[in-house]
Amino acid sequence: MGSPLSEDAFHSIEERLPSYGLKGTSLVLSQPVEDQASVEQVGQVVRQGILEDIYKRNEEALASRDDRIRVLEDEIVKLRSAEFPVQTITKELAALYPTLISIGVGREEMAAKETADSASKVVVVASWRKMPSVGDKTKLRTFLELRLGLESLHLVNTVER
Protein backbone atom coordinates (compact mmCIF):
# COMPACT_ATOMS: atom_id res chain seq x y z
CA MET A 1 0.00 0.00 0.00
CA GLY A 2 1.06 3.53 -0.45
CA SER A 3 3.34 5.00 -3.05
CA PRO A 4 5.43 2.56 -5.07
CA LEU A 5 9.15 2.32 -4.21
CA SER A 6 11.65 3.22 -6.85
CA GLU A 7 13.97 0.60 -8.29
CA ASP A 8 16.92 2.23 -6.47
CA ALA A 9 15.11 2.12 -3.07
CA PHE A 10 14.27 -1.55 -3.66
CA HIS A 11 17.92 -2.43 -4.39
CA SER A 12 19.08 -0.44 -1.36
CA ILE A 13 16.79 -2.44 0.94
CA GLU A 14 17.80 -5.69 -0.74
CA GLU A 15 21.51 -4.92 -0.14
CA ARG A 16 20.89 -4.34 3.58
CA LEU A 17 19.21 -7.77 4.16
CA PRO A 18 22.47 -9.49 5.32
CA SER A 19 23.01 -6.80 7.97
CA TYR A 20 19.62 -7.78 9.45
CA GLY A 21 20.63 -11.45 9.59
CA LEU A 22 18.69 -12.25 6.43
CA LYS A 23 21.58 -13.43 4.20
CA GLY A 24 20.33 -15.64 1.39
CA THR A 25 16.84 -14.20 1.65
CA SER A 26 15.25 -12.81 -1.45
CA LEU A 27 13.01 -9.79 -1.19
CA VAL A 28 9.72 -9.93 -3.02
CA LEU A 29 7.94 -6.64 -3.21
CA SER A 30 4.32 -6.35 -4.26
CA GLN A 31 3.42 -2.80 -5.07
CA PRO A 32 0.40 -1.18 -6.56
CA VAL A 33 0.66 -0.30 -10.18
CA GLU A 34 -1.18 2.53 -11.79
CA ASP A 35 -4.46 0.66 -12.23
CA GLN A 36 -4.46 -1.00 -8.78
CA ALA A 37 -6.67 0.11 -5.90
CA SER A 38 -5.76 3.05 -3.70
CA VAL A 39 -5.57 2.86 0.08
CA GLU A 40 -9.06 4.34 0.29
CA GLN A 41 -10.42 1.78 -2.12
CA VAL A 42 -8.79 -1.07 -0.19
CA GLY A 43 -10.22 0.34 3.04
CA GLN A 44 -13.66 0.47 1.45
CA VAL A 45 -13.37 -3.19 0.37
CA VAL A 46 -12.25 -4.20 3.88
CA ARG A 47 -15.17 -2.29 5.47
CA GLN A 48 -17.57 -3.89 3.04
CA GLY A 49 -16.20 -7.34 3.92
CA ILE A 50 -16.59 -6.65 7.63
CA LEU A 51 -20.16 -5.45 7.15
CA GLU A 52 -21.00 -8.53 5.09
CA ASP A 53 -19.56 -10.73 7.83
CA ILE A 54 -21.59 -8.94 10.51
CA TYR A 55 -24.72 -9.21 8.35
CA LYS A 56 -24.13 -12.95 7.80
CA ARG A 57 -23.62 -13.55 11.53
CA ASN A 58 -26.77 -11.60 12.36
CA GLU A 59 -28.74 -13.60 9.80
CA GLU A 60 -27.48 -16.85 11.36
CA ALA A 61 -28.38 -15.62 14.86
CA LEU A 62 -31.85 -14.58 13.69
CA ALA A 63 -32.37 -17.93 11.95
CA SER A 64 -31.36 -19.70 15.16
CA ARG A 65 -33.78 -17.56 17.17
CA ASP A 66 -36.54 -18.18 14.62
CA ASP A 67 -35.95 -21.93 14.95
CA ARG A 68 -36.13 -21.65 18.74
CA ILE A 69 -39.34 -19.60 18.51
CA ARG A 70 -40.89 -22.27 16.25
CA VAL A 71 -39.96 -24.98 18.77
CA LEU A 72 -41.48 -22.96 21.62
CA GLU A 73 -44.62 -22.22 19.62
CA ASP A 74 -44.98 -25.96 18.94
CA GLU A 75 -44.64 -26.60 22.67
CA ILE A 76 -47.37 -24.06 23.39
CA VAL A 77 -49.66 -25.77 20.89
CA LYS A 78 -48.96 -29.14 22.52
CA LEU A 79 -49.64 -27.75 25.99
CA ARG A 80 -52.85 -26.09 24.87
CA SER A 81 -54.02 -29.29 23.23
CA ALA A 82 -53.31 -31.09 26.51
CA GLU A 83 -55.73 -28.77 28.30
CA PHE A 84 -59.11 -30.26 28.96
CA PRO A 85 -62.24 -28.87 27.29
CA VAL A 86 -64.00 -28.46 30.63
CA GLN A 87 -66.69 -26.05 29.38
CA THR A 88 -67.78 -28.36 26.57
CA ILE A 89 -67.69 -31.48 28.70
CA THR A 90 -69.71 -29.80 31.46
CA LYS A 91 -72.43 -28.86 28.95
CA GLU A 92 -72.49 -32.39 27.55
CA LEU A 93 -72.71 -33.91 31.04
CA ALA A 94 -75.42 -31.46 32.12
CA ALA A 95 -77.61 -32.89 29.37
CA LEU A 96 -76.95 -36.43 30.62
CA TYR A 97 -77.01 -35.76 34.37
CA PRO A 98 -79.43 -33.00 35.45
CA THR A 99 -78.23 -33.15 39.09
CA LEU A 100 -74.61 -32.44 38.09
CA ILE A 101 -73.59 -28.91 39.10
CA SER A 102 -70.00 -28.67 37.90
CA ILE A 103 -66.82 -30.57 37.15
CA GLY A 104 -63.20 -29.67 37.61
CA VAL A 105 -60.41 -31.39 35.71
CA GLY A 106 -56.71 -31.23 36.48
CA ARG A 107 -53.48 -33.13 36.74
CA GLU A 108 -52.15 -34.42 40.01
CA GLU A 109 -48.41 -34.97 40.32
CA MET A 110 -47.56 -37.74 42.74
CA ALA A 111 -44.10 -38.61 44.02
CA ALA A 112 -43.20 -41.50 46.27
CA LYS A 113 -41.17 -40.66 49.34
CA GLU A 114 -38.91 -43.69 48.93
CA THR A 115 -38.11 -43.22 45.22
CA ALA A 116 -37.39 -40.37 42.89
CA ASP A 117 -40.15 -41.56 40.56
CA SER A 118 -43.19 -39.44 40.00
CA ALA A 119 -46.45 -40.06 38.22
CA SER A 120 -49.10 -37.81 36.80
CA LYS A 121 -52.78 -38.65 37.11
CA VAL A 122 -55.86 -36.84 35.86
CA VAL A 123 -58.32 -35.99 38.61
CA VAL A 124 -61.95 -35.04 38.00
CA VAL A 125 -64.03 -33.55 40.77
CA ALA A 126 -67.78 -33.71 40.11
CA SER A 127 -70.14 -31.65 42.25
CA TRP A 128 -73.73 -32.87 42.47
CA ARG A 129 -77.02 -31.69 43.98
CA LYS A 130 -77.47 -35.27 45.17
CA MET A 131 -75.04 -38.19 45.01
CA PRO A 132 -75.47 -40.22 41.79
CA SER A 133 -76.03 -43.97 41.75
CA VAL A 134 -73.13 -46.40 41.45
CA GLY A 135 -74.17 -47.05 37.83
CA ASP A 136 -74.15 -43.32 37.02
CA LYS A 137 -70.70 -42.94 38.61
CA THR A 138 -69.38 -45.81 36.49
CA LYS A 139 -70.96 -44.36 33.32
CA LEU A 140 -69.53 -40.94 34.15
CA ARG A 141 -66.04 -42.38 34.65
CA THR A 142 -66.24 -44.30 31.35
CA PHE A 143 -67.56 -41.23 29.51
CA LEU A 144 -64.77 -39.01 30.86
CA GLU A 145 -62.05 -41.54 30.06
CA LEU A 146 -63.30 -41.83 26.48
CA ARG A 147 -63.95 -38.10 26.03
CA LEU A 148 -60.56 -37.09 27.46
CA GLY A 149 -58.69 -39.93 25.76
CA LEU A 150 -57.41 -41.41 29.03
CA GLU A 151 -56.84 -44.98 30.13
CA SER A 152 -57.91 -44.12 33.66
CA LEU A 153 -58.62 -41.17 35.90
CA HIS A 154 -59.38 -40.45 39.53
CA LEU A 155 -63.02 -39.40 39.95
CA VAL A 156 -64.09 -37.60 43.12
CA ASN A 157 -67.83 -37.08 43.62
CA THR A 158 -69.06 -34.47 46.07
CA VAL A 159 -72.48 -33.18 47.05
CA GLU A 160 -72.96 -29.44 47.45
CA ARG A 161 -75.19 -28.45 50.31
C-alpha positions in Angstrom: 0.0 0.0 0.0 1.1 3.5 -0.4 3.3 5.0 -3.1 5.4 2.6 -5.1 9.2 2.3 -4.2 11.6 3.2 -6.8 14.0 0.6 -8.3 16.9 2.2 -6.5 15.1 2.1 -3.1 14.3 -1.5 -3.7 17.9 -2.4 -4.4 19.1 -0.4 -1.4 16.8 -2.4 0.9 17.8 -5.7 -0.7 21.5 -4.9 -0.1 20.9 -4.3 3.6 19.2 -7.8 4.2 22.5 -9.5 5.3 23.0 -6.8 8.0 19.6 -7.8 9.5 20.6 -11.4 9.6 18.7 -12.3 6.4 21.6 -13.4 4.2 20.3 -15.6 1.4 16.8 -14.2 1.6 15.3 -12.8 -1.4 13.0 -9.8 -1.2 9.7 -9.9 -3.0 7.9 -6.6 -3.2 4.3 -6.3 -4.3 3.4 -2.8 -5.1 0.4 -1.2 -6.6 0.7 -0.3 -10.2 -1.2 2.5 -11.8 -4.5 0.7 -12.2 -4.5 -1.0 -8.8 -6.7 0.1 -5.9 -5.8 3.1 -3.7 -5.6 2.9 0.1 -9.1 4.3 0.3 -10.4 1.8 -2.1 -8.8 -1.1 -0.2 -10.2 0.3 3.0 -13.7 0.5 1.4 -13.4 -3.2 0.4 -12.3 -4.2 3.9 -15.2 -2.3 5.5 -17.6 -3.9 3.0 -16.2 -7.3 3.9 -16.6 -6.6 7.6 -20.2 -5.4 7.2 -21.0 -8.5 5.1 -19.6 -10.7 7.8 -21.6 -8.9 10.5 -24.7 -9.2 8.3 -24.1 -12.9 7.8 -23.6 -13.6 11.5 -26.8 -11.6 12.4 -28.7 -13.6 9.8 -27.5 -16.8 11.4 -28.4 -15.6 14.9 -31.9 -14.6 13.7 -32.4 -17.9 12.0 -31.4 -19.7 15.2 -33.8 -17.6 17.2 -36.5 -18.2 14.6 -36.0 -21.9 15.0 -36.1 -21.6 18.7 -39.3 -19.6 18.5 -40.9 -22.3 16.3 -40.0 -25.0 18.8 -41.5 -23.0 21.6 -44.6 -22.2 19.6 -45.0 -26.0 18.9 -44.6 -26.6 22.7 -47.4 -24.1 23.4 -49.7 -25.8 20.9 -49.0 -29.1 22.5 -49.6 -27.8 26.0 -52.9 -26.1 24.9 -54.0 -29.3 23.2 -53.3 -31.1 26.5 -55.7 -28.8 28.3 -59.1 -30.3 29.0 -62.2 -28.9 27.3 -64.0 -28.5 30.6 -66.7 -26.0 29.4 -67.8 -28.4 26.6 -67.7 -31.5 28.7 -69.7 -29.8 31.5 -72.4 -28.9 29.0 -72.5 -32.4 27.6 -72.7 -33.9 31.0 -75.4 -31.5 32.1 -77.6 -32.9 29.4 -76.9 -36.4 30.6 -77.0 -35.8 34.4 -79.4 -33.0 35.4 -78.2 -33.2 39.1 -74.6 -32.4 38.1 -73.6 -28.9 39.1 -70.0 -28.7 37.9 -66.8 -30.6 37.1 -63.2 -29.7 37.6 -60.4 -31.4 35.7 -56.7 -31.2 36.5 -53.5 -33.1 36.7 -52.1 -34.4 40.0 -48.4 -35.0 40.3 -47.6 -37.7 42.7 -44.1 -38.6 44.0 -43.2 -41.5 46.3 -41.2 -40.7 49.3 -38.9 -43.7 48.9 -38.1 -43.2 45.2 -37.4 -40.4 42.9 -40.2 -41.6 40.6 -43.2 -39.4 40.0 -46.5 -40.1 38.2 -49.1 -37.8 36.8 -52.8 -38.7 37.1 -55.9 -36.8 35.9 -58.3 -36.0 38.6 -62.0 -35.0 38.0 -64.0 -33.5 40.8 -67.8 -33.7 40.1 -70.1 -31.6 42.3 -73.7 -32.9 42.5 -77.0 -31.7 44.0 -77.5 -35.3 45.2 -75.0 -38.2 45.0 -75.5 -40.2 41.8 -76.0 -44.0 41.8 -73.1 -46.4 41.5 -74.2 -47.0 37.8 -74.2 -43.3 37.0 -70.7 -42.9 38.6 -69.4 -45.8 36.5 -71.0 -44.4 33.3 -69.5 -40.9 34.2 -66.0 -42.4 34.6 -66.2 -44.3 31.4 -67.6 -41.2 29.5 -64.8 -39.0 30.9 -62.0 -41.5 30.1 -63.3 -41.8 26.5 -64.0 -38.1 26.0 -60.6 -37.1 27.5 -58.7 -39.9 25.8 -57.4 -41.4 29.0 -56.8 -45.0 30.1 -57.9 -44.1 33.7 -58.6 -41.2 35.9 -59.4 -40.5 39.5 -63.0 -39.4 39.9 -64.1 -37.6 43.1 -67.8 -37.1 43.6 -69.1 -34.5 46.1 -72.5 -33.2 47.0 -73.0 -29.4 47.4 -75.2 -28.5 50.3 
